[in-house]
């Protein structure tokens, strides 16, 4: 596995996601990833700490540059708990849970993120503004409503299928509701 190629694919895909999601301060990105799928094997059958380290490193660097927070989804054996920085737990009203992700129970990506993040801990759930799912790990439960697909230049990372999404607030109010800022100002006579 060419780890630099995986890193470059991640950087490109994160840039495509950012172009539509506009993550910044106060934003939250969730990433799920199967390192087995990245190396071309079925999920959970060929865990790779080296691939997990690359994914975690690239996502952490992206979040640092964007100014947003990040969460790394564990596998089903930890009920899809998430690795986050402990400093955001109280800030976001999250519930910390007790476990440490390892390959086979949490996954290589989550274990790598846990090691790379300062003050890492696990939480049960979050409501993220955008997400990246590498290898069909099913991150939808951790995205805010309403989810909007993001189509980037890539459809895969390594050999793993890639799905990306952003969210938007639900539209409410029916046919008389105003959603557009320009129309809002016109209706109030402010333009």
N, C-alpha and C positions, 0 to 999 in steps of 0.2 A: 504494500500500500504506500503510495506516494503522499506522505503527510503534508508536504508543502502544497501539493495540488489541492488536497482537501482544505487546507487553510485558505488558499486563494478562492476556492469555490464558496466557502463560507463568507469571506469578505465581500465578494460580489453579491451574494444573495442578501446579506445584511444591508448592503447599500441600496439594493432594490426595494427591500422592505421599508427602509427609512424614507425613501423617496415618497412613499404613499402613507406611511404611518406617522411621520413627523414626531418621533419620540424625542423627548427632551426632559428637562427637570419636571419631576412629578409623574413621568411616564413609567410604565412597567412592561417589560418584555418577558414572555415565558418561552423557554426552549425545551423541547423534548427531543431526545435523540437515542437511536439504537446504534451503538458502535458495530454490532454484528451486521446490521443491514448496510452500513457504510462500507464494510469490507466484502459485501456480497453474499452474506450468509443469512439464514432466517433469524429473526429477532430472538435474542436470548441464547444463541448457540455458539457464538464466537466473539465473546467480549474482548475489547481491545482498550487497555488503559492508555496506550499511545494515542489512539484516535480520540478518546475521551478528553485527554489533556489538550489536544488541539482545539476541539470544539469549545471547551470551557475557556481556554485562553483567548480565542477570537471573540467570543461573545462578551467576555469581561472587558476586553479592549474596546469593542464597539460601544458598550454601555458607558464606559468611562468617557469616551469621545462625545457621545450623544448627551451625556449628563442624565441618563435615565437609570432606573433600577432594573435588576434582572432576577429571574427565578429559573432554576433548572429542575425539570420534572424527573422524579425517580420512576422506576418501573413499577409494575403492578404489585410486586412483592412487598412494597412499602406503601401500597394503596395510592400511588401516584402523588405522594407527598412531594414537597418542593424544597430545594436548597436555596436559601436566601441569606443575606447578611442580617445578623441579629439586630443591627441598628435600625432596620426598617420594620421590625416586628411591631413595636409599640406605635411607631409613626403611622402605620397602615391598619392598626387594629387586628393584627394576625394572631393566630393561636399556634404557639410553638409546640411541637411534638418531639418525643424522645426517640431517636434512632440515629444511626450513622450509616450513610449509604456505602455499600461495597459492591464490587462486581458479583452478580448473582442475587443481590437483595438491595436494589436501589439503582444499580447500573454503573458502568465505567464513567460515563459522562458526569453523572451526579456525584460520584465519588471524587472525580477530578476537580469538579467545581468546589466541592466541600473543602478540599485541600488548598485550592488557589484563592478562595475568597477569605478576606479577613473576617473574623467573627462570624463564621458560618453556623447556621442551624437549620432545622427542618420545620416547615409549617404544613398544616393540613391542606389548605386551599388558598387560592388568591383569585383576583379578578383583574387580569392583565389587559392592557390596551392593544397589544399586538403579540403575535406568536410565530414561532418557527418550529415545525414538526419534521424531524429528520428520521425517516424510516417508519412512518405511520404509527407513532407512539400514542396518538389520541390525546392531544392537549386541549381540546375544545372545552372540557369541564373547567378550565382555568382562564377562560377568556370572558370579558364583559359582553353583555348583549349590546349591540347587534354585531355579529361577525360578518366581515366583508373579505372575500378572498383577495389575495394579492398575487398577481402573476409577475414573476421576475423573469430574467433571462434564462435561468436554470430551472430544470425540473428535478434535479438530483444533486446530492452531495455524495461523492464517491459513487457507490452502487445503490444508495438509499434514495427512495422517493422523497421529494421535498414538497411540503405544503406550507404556505405562509398566509397570514391573515392579519388584518387590522380590525379595530372595532369603531363603532360610532354610536352616539346616543340614539335610543329609539325615537322615531318620529311619532308624535302624538297629536291629536286634535282634529283629524279629518280634513275635509276640503276647505274649511275656513282658516285653518292654521297657517301661520307664516313661518317658514323655515329659513328663508334667505335674508341676510342682513340688509341688503339694498332695499328689498321690498318692505322690510320692517321700518326702515327709516322713511321711505316714501309714504307709507300709511300713517306715520306719525307727523308727517310734514317737516321732517328734519333735513330734507335735501332740496 
